[in-house]
Amino acid sequence: MDIVDKWSGRTACALQAAFRDTNESFAERLGVAVRTVAGWHSAPDTVPRPEIQQALDTTHERSPDSVRRRFTVLSRPTSPATQAQALRVAIAVVMRGDDVLLVCRRGDDNLSWQFPAGMVKPGGSIASVAVAETHAETGVHCAVRDELGSRVHPKTGVLASYVLCDYLAGEATNRDAVENMDVAWVPRSVLTRFIPADRIYPPILSALEAA
């Protein structure tokens, strides 16, 4: 396990991204104010107070192996260019006929339905990560049909890149029981019952309507 000598806003945000936490859930995890987490995003060179350093140490030490692996990738940028790539996540919108593939993620106090996703290593391919992580999480093989664009995710603050994928093969099963509670094919007509419309990247809704 990596040892962090001194936490900064940048490494704290890397840990947040590794947990896939929102600002609110990461603040609750650490026992700090939401504005503190938001401040790390706007000022990544900030050095947290000693008591927060300890909270970060404890959270890191107690994190699951999958979180520590992601943190290792996200916390070691080698240059400004790779740093910009480090906090990128590839998100797969997989379609099988009129159905969309979703995973139900475990949170601290609740569950949330999301599209399969994975962190992109510096220099990595968004399409490759989307396809590989979909299979790793759900057992579903897919192929990228189109790129839907990117945005800074309003909840996590990471750069999210979205791809529209076609189902190829495989039965949808929960292959990551540590992070996910369930996997399901959801009719696109009821997608917003699982993910509120205001949380869905608008090009996704446009692409599903056109499919």
C-alpha positions, 0 to 999 in steps of 0.5 A, a space after each residue: 500500500 502506498 504511504 502518503 507523507 503529506 496530503 495536498 488538495 490534489 491527492 485528497 481529490 485523487 482519493 475522492 475520485 478513487 472512492 467515486 464519491 461526490 463532494 458531499 459523500 467524501 466530506 461525510 466520509 472524512 468528517 469535514 465540511 463540503 466547502 473544504 472538499 470543494 476548496 481542494 478542487 479549486 486549490 489543489 496545492 492546499 495542504 490540509 490541517 493536521 487533523 484532516 491529514 490524519 483523517 485522510 490517512 485513516 480513510 486511505 488505510 481502511 479503503 478496499 484494495 480496488 480503491 487503493 489501486 485506483 488511488 495509486 494511478 490517480 495520485 502519481 501524475 508525472 507532468 501537468 499533461 498527465 495530471 490533467 488526464 489523471 482524473 478522467 473517467 470513461 463512462 459506457 452507455 451500453 444499449 441492447 435493443 431498447 434496454 440500457 445497462 446500469 450498475 447499482 453502486 454502494 454508497 455510505 448510506 444509500 445506493 445509486 444507479 449509474 452507467 458502468 465506468 472506470 478510471 482512465 490511466 494517463 495516456 489510456 484510451 477512453 474507448 478501451 477503458 469503457 469496454 474493459 470496465 463494463 466487462 469487469 463490472 458486469 460480464 457484458 461484452 460491448 463495442 463503442 459505437 460513438 463518442 458522446 463528449 466530455 464534461 467536468 462531472 457536477 458531483 465528483 469534479 472529475 473529467 467524465 468522458 461518455 461513449 455510446 456502446 452496442 451490446 455484443 455478448 454476455 449475461 449481465 451479472 454483478 462481478 464487483 460485489 464490493 462496489 456494486 449491489 446489482 446490475 440490470 438492463 433497464 428499458 430506456 423509456 424508464 431510465 429516469 426512474 433510476 437516474 434523475 434526468 437532471 443528473 444525466 449528461 444531455 447528449 446521452 438522452 439525445 443519443 438514446 432518443 435517436 437510437 
